[in-house]
Amino acid sequence: MIKEKLSLLVKEALEKAQLKGELPIEEIPEIAMEHPREKAHGDWATNIAMILAGEVKMPPRAVAQIIVMSLGDVRKYLSKIEIAGPGFINFYLSNEWLYEVLEVIRQEGEKFGHSQAGRGKRVLIEFVSANPVGPMHIGHGRWAAVGDTLANVLTASGYNVEREFYINDFGNQMNIFAKSVAIRYAQLLGLDVLFPEDGYQGEYIKDIAREIIAKEGDKYLDISKEQRELIFKERAYLQVLEHLKRTLEKMGVIFDTWFSERALHESSAVDKAIEELRERGFVYDSEGAVWFKATAFGEEKDRVLIRANGEPTYFAADIAYHKNKLERGFNEIINIWGADHHGYIGRMRAATQALRYPADRMEIIIGQLVNLLRGGEPVRMSKRTGEMVTLDELLAEVGRDAVRFFFLMRSTDSPLDFDIELAKQESNENPVYYVQYAHARISSIIRFAEAEGVDLSGRVDYRQLETEPELDLIRKLGEWPEVLERATRQRAPHPLTAYAQELASAFHYFYTKCRVVSENKELSAARMSLSEATRTVLRSVLAILGVSAPERM
């Protein structure tokens, strides 16, 4: 990446000035490179001179001048270096460097921008983890898109990534769920039975009961209510789990592991985790309950593990689950949780430390809500059921590509507005359509060029590319490794959707200003090579986003 090369050049310049005694620096700090806000100020800039000015007791511009004078031969990379403002050093890339970007893309294909930054490191990402008692809502869809894309991002950066779904299949919620399905089953078959006040009221409970009737009829009416509930507790649970898997598959999300909370209790893993913490002095008994000493790790209050009635809390199972994760040897575990779990962060970090693991071994990403709109107006109810709009319904109406792209367009710590009508539009106003259309347009150009006999198999004279739209498009292509690196470092996939739109915009502008296939064969070959490079990078970005790259639209 040019960013790394420029940082290295500046570091070497500082080492040279340090050796000569021109800059008495004890230790060379990390050299940050940023894109200037205004194009006129160059392609890259660093503020290193201002950072060092205090230490060397010199004006920042004087420090910048020494650095510039100490730079080696940079003609291959830069057309101009400029000291600006209070001491910024602005770098203007040479056309030769830009042409090299095209050649690298040509050689590396869709692996361009990928790295081995995470080589040898195992990461577990746990996301979605919806309760298996009903359909997934829109928020689950956002975390499915974020988790799966983050896994793709880390994989592209060399990490060994596993995706995991934690099934909350233990506790009273499962008993209520079984009772709800059993009673709806009996009602649908004509029995006059009262539905419990604490039962799950959703239409989907009737749908589950209807599925059981369709497959097995009324065979469960001849057994006791208690037996029916016991059978349905397992039968309906597995049915919902299968629904969840099918919905996620529609989004292109496949998990490596489906981890059962119930299995933790059945294997006594919860009891063993509590006992281990007790031995270390972090568990005590009070008021008939069992408590975790979270205050020992800076939390405001201690937390209950086993209630006075003997029932374990969700927190107790979460400790056992995370102990299991950590013992599996992952270098990092990442949890993606909804906003309602924000209060859990501190206590889980405390438990991790109590288990003698570093707190930073676990990263928790908290996501905000999704506001569903239709033409700018809020949508809260499903037309079919009069209840919440499910992820299945959204996928059916707008399709996987739009669902994934829209869910990834904002940082997870920001609420997201999802406008159904916008997602369905076949216009430049729809961001996913805009990006996919750029890919389809390039594919069309390439088919036309091939029919016209434009040959890209030999050497391409990139020096034919010298207009501003051409060079700006190459600059944007050259940013892809940096964007992927930032998404990896920040554990955030949303920079990819922004970059995809910017790259599509740069290509559309290039296309309107530059005729790709003309009578000038060398220029045609160069512009075709630029178009092909753009298609390659677009396809790579869309693949990581889990969005298709159509050849025709």
Secondary structure, DSSP 8 states (H G I E B T S, - for coil): -HHHHHHHHHHHHHHHHHHHTSS--SS------B--SSGGG-SEEE-HHHHHHHHHTS-HHHHHHHHHHH----TTTEEEEEEETTTEEEEEE-HHHHHHHHHHHHHHGGGTT---TTTT-EEEEE-----TTS--BHHHHHHHHHHHHHHHHHHHTT-EEEEEEEE---SHHHHHHHHHHHHHHHHHTT------TTS---HHHHHHHHHHHHHHTTGGGGS-HHHHHHHHHHHHHHHHHHHHHHHHHHTT---SEEEEHHHHHHTTHHHHHHHHHHHTT-EEEETTEEEE-GGGGT-SS-EEEE-TTS-B-HHHHHHHHHHHHHHTT-SEEEEEEEGGGTTHHHHHHHHHHHTT--GGGEEEEEE--EEEEETTEE--S-TTTSS--BHHHHHHHH-HHHHHHHHTSS-TTS-EEEEHHHHH--STTSHHHHHHHHHHHHHHHHHHHHHTT---SS---GGG--SHHHHHHHHHHHTHHHHHHHHHHHT--HHHHHHHHHHHHHHHHHHHHS-SS-S-HHHHHHHHHHHHHHHHHHHHHHHHHT----S--
